[in-house]
Amino acid sequence: MAELPLRIQTHFEMEKICQTCYSQRVVSVIAKTGEYCVIEISNRRQLGPVPKEMNIGGDEYLEFCYCLDCGQLQGIFPVPPIALEQSG
């Protein structure tokens, strides 16, 4: 019997359950920013594409999920220091 190829589920195919409160009221947000995205941290500001290193999308797309019950942003955290923090 041939094995079925392993297929990674996309972000939208996964059942969304909150990592914190286990609610099923997790909403996905996707927005196309073009080349205009402002990121600000520690009084430093960056204008340009969405940084991939922040777990909120990348390039022209802002993409994240959060829980409508507890407000928890879904994903893998903590995020290591990003380039903007390390620039001086």
QUIKA-V837346 format. One record per residue. N is the residue number from 1. PSI is psi in whole degrees, -180 to 180 (999 if undefined). Layout:
# QUIKA-V837346
n=(N & N)
psi=(PSI & PSI)
This chain:
# QUIKA-V837346
n=(1 & 2 & 3 & 4 & 5 & 6 & 7 & 8 & 9 & 10 & 11 & 12 & 13 & 14 & 15 & 16 & 17 & 18 & 19 & 20 & 21 & 22 & 23 & 24 & 25 & 26 & 27 & 28 & 29 & 30 & 31 & 32 & 33 & 34 & 35 & 36 & 37 & 38 & 39 & 40 & 41 & 42 & 43 & 44 & 45 & 46 & 47 & 48 & 49 & 50 & 51 & 52 & 53 & 54 & 55 & 56 & 57 & 58 & 59 & 60 & 61 & 62 & 63 & 64 & 65 & 66 & 67 & 68 & 69 & 70 & 71 & 72 & 73 & 74 & 75 & 76 & 77 & 78 & 79 & 80 & 81 & 82 & 83 & 84 & 85 & 86 & 87 & 88)
psi=(130 & 140 & 143 & 142 & 143 & 129 & 126 & 132 & 140 & 169 & -37 & -15 & -21 & 144 & 127 & 114 & 133 & 135 & -22 & -54 & -1 & 19 & 153 & 6 & 56 & 125 & 141 & 136 & 127 & 129 & 140 & 119 & -11 & -133 & 13 & 96 & 128 & 124 & 130 & 131 & 136 & 46 & 21 & 138 & 140 & 132 & 126 & -153 & 160 & 126 & 130 & -27 & -3 & 2 & 32 & 23 & -143 & 153 & -114 & -2 & 131 & 124 & 123 & 166 & 145 & 160 & 130 & -15 & -50 & -11 & 3 & 127 & 131 & 145 & -167 & 117 & 154 & 158 & 132 & 161 & 135 & 165 & -38 & -37 & -33 & -11 & 149 & 999)
